[in-house]
Amino acid sequence: MTTILVTGATGTLGRQVAERLRTEGADVRELSRRSPSYAVDLRDGQGLDAAVEGADVIVHCASTPRGGDDRAAGFLINAAKRAGTPHLVYISIVGVDRLPLGYYTVKHRVERMIEDSGLGATILRTTQFHDLALRILSGAARLPVLPVPAGVSLQPVDSGEVADRLTALALAGPPRSGRVPDLGGPEVRTLTDLAGAYLRATGRRRRVVPVRLAGRAYAGYRRGDHLAPEHAGGTVTFEEFLDRRHRHPA
């Protein structure tokens, strides 16, 4: 039986990856700060060696926009080397090498750390999850109008489909090269269009107001540096995601 360690196992993606791997017959170790079995804080790495020891694969889903992903990756890479270099699968984001955002810069640094580690490694970049688009729009909808960045599109992908891809990669073994083809959602949609879909699905009435912003990151979003239309492998649309959330609220 393949033993697979999933970091960030209580998060949106990690939880689904762990469930799918277990369904496929893997021996899954769930690691997070709140895990009952492998309670590890990757920011200091305490207890990480015991979690990694004997694992055939590590699926690294733990991440935070508050910073420190590179430090956590360093602890994980070193633990993996001490344990006998298991296959490391890492989830990243389309555009981390193009958009000047602090979180993206750190994610790209982690990619390079993994590629230079000498471990058998797989790196999958995806576009933004439907869940993120929903958080952005639901937060903006608290205002009397619904503001969205003008000229910006998203290509939201279903986190369950990302979990399916990570599960397949974890069970397939190390590839010849670190990067595998990106995974994008089925449609590139303007934020104005997605806002309309959100309002229809929730029965809210708001005027959608496109707002022009400034800065290099905004310019990158307008260019589509975060999109992967040539890798539109997802099938679940934003409307289907919203309908599922309405019928099966978390």
HELIX and SHEET records of a PDB file:
HELIX    1   1 THR A   12  THR A   23  1                                  12    
HELIX    2   2 LEU A   48  VAL A   52  1                                   5    
HELIX    3   3 ASP A   69  ALA A   83  1                                  15    
HELIX    4   4 GLY A  102  GLU A  115  1                                  14    
HELIX    5   5 HIS A  130  ALA A  140  1                                  11    
HELIX    6   6 SER A  159  ALA A  172  1                                  14    
HELIX    7   7 LEU A  191  THR A  202  1                                  12    
HELIX    8   8 ARG A  216  ARG A  223  1                                   8    
HELIX    9   9 PRO A  229  HIS A  231  5                                   3    
HELIX   10  10 PHE A  238  ARG A  247  1                                  10    
SHEET    1   A 6 TYR A  38  ALA A  39  0                                        
SHEET    2   A 6 ASP A  27  SER A  32  1                                        
SHEET    3   A 6 THR A   3  THR A   7  1                                        
SHEET    4   A 6 VAL A  57  HIS A  60  1                                        
SHEET    5   A 6 HIS A  87  ILE A  93  1                                        
SHEET    6   A 6 ALA A 121  THR A 126  1                                        
SHEET    1   B 2 LEU A 146  PRO A 149  0                                        
SHEET    2   B 2 VAL A 208  VAL A 211  1                                        
SHEET    1   C 2 SER A 153  LEU A 154  0                                        
SHEET    2   C 2 ARG A 189  THR A 190 -1                                        
END                                                                             
